[in-house]
Amino acid sequence: QARIVESGGGSVQPGGSLSLSCAISGFTISTWPMSWYRQAPGKERELVARIGRASLSRTYGDSVKGRFTISRDNAKNTVYLQMTSLKPEDTAVYYCNAGGASISLLSWGQGTQVTVSS
């Protein structure tokens, strides 16, 4: 059974940076697009970034364009999210999964908390 483990979250001040990692076991990511999502308190989970199978395509939510970068290492079965110029509105629990906006293939992991405040 597939297992997702997100890590790298924390508390930072506005303008700071964080790097998230998503390690997946029991599932080979190389043939699937992978995505990062986030869920803020009282809000629905939203797609943050998506990367194609061979990293040839990357799409981002409008609110994070130019600040976040998604990448993947298929050999390590791991997906990354580099976040810069963080804003308080980026505060949320961040999750990754196989798929994109309309489908998430795997059971969700525990996520990693990102808190941006001064």
Buried (B, 14 or more C-beta within 10 A) or exposed (E): EBEBBBBBBEEBEEEBEBBBBBBBEEBEBEEBBBBBBBBBEEEEBEBBBBBBBEEEEBBBBEEBEEBBBBBBEBEEBBBBBBBBEBBEEBBBBBBBBBBBEEEBEBEBBEBBEBBBEE
